[in-house]
Amino acid sequence: MADFTMKKLKVAGIPDYDNAIGQKKPENTGLTPEEIMTNMILPFDKQHPVVITENCETGKIEYDAKIEIARKDIVVTLGEGSYNGQRLVIVAGFNDEGTAKIILEEEKEKTISAGKVIEYFWSQNHWTGGSSGSGLGSGESCRIFGVIDGNTATFTSEEFIGVDEDYLIELFCSNKDVKIREKTVQDHSLIVTYDRSVEGCDCVAIVTTDAGSIAAEIGRITEETENILFPEEIITEANNG
């Protein structure tokens, strides 16, 4: 299994120092010259993709990571992320016709073809996004969590480049007392204004090219989260309608 942890980062054994990442050495133990050099190089080393040459489970991913899938037919099973907003870029580094498979969670997977790049973000215990920079394919759906500021939720994804292609959007808010007042698309962001503050709420947008795909995604959310869906708050419409 490939290593997507920060275990190579060594932390000196300073008493009462609580390190959030890396491995702390025994108390009152300093770093060796080799460990200091590794720490200095590590941030730059982690910028390079981890090359996957066979079926792989990533385990927990602890940093903004890149994965290069070296050949077709490989299956990469993603582990959990570590913090909201964490970024994961997956590159299909092969040239042959065919696809590789990315498993995001049980019964949720995506294929990637030669030369394509897919970007995910970790949010609310899920990898979300799945953009390849060219919008969604037929029957694909994408779940995007909103960034909340007062009574405004901003959903940002490359999927919104397809607003002129009759993409459907389902909007959900975990507070059933709020109403949607306005929706606008700016660049790659859908900006939703509510009639009152939604701080502390979960605001989710599902983007798709197919109503059946939306239904499947709703079913997954319903199973995962008990309090996020309130059917009377659902708004469904084409972006260009």
WONOR-V835520 format. One line per field, one symbol per residue. ss: DSSP state (~ for helix, > for strand, _ for the rest). A space follows every 10 residues. Layout:
ss = ???
//
This chain:
ss = _________> >_________ __>>______ __~~~~~~~~ ~~~~~____> >>___>>___ ____>>>>>_ ____>>>___ _____>>>>> >>______>> >>>>>__>>> >>>___>>>> >>>__>>>>> >_________ >>>>>_>>>_ _>>>>>_~~~ ~~~~~__>>> >>>______> >>>>>>__>> >>>>______ __>>>>>>__ ~~~~~~~~~~ ~~~~______ ~~~_>>>>__ _
//
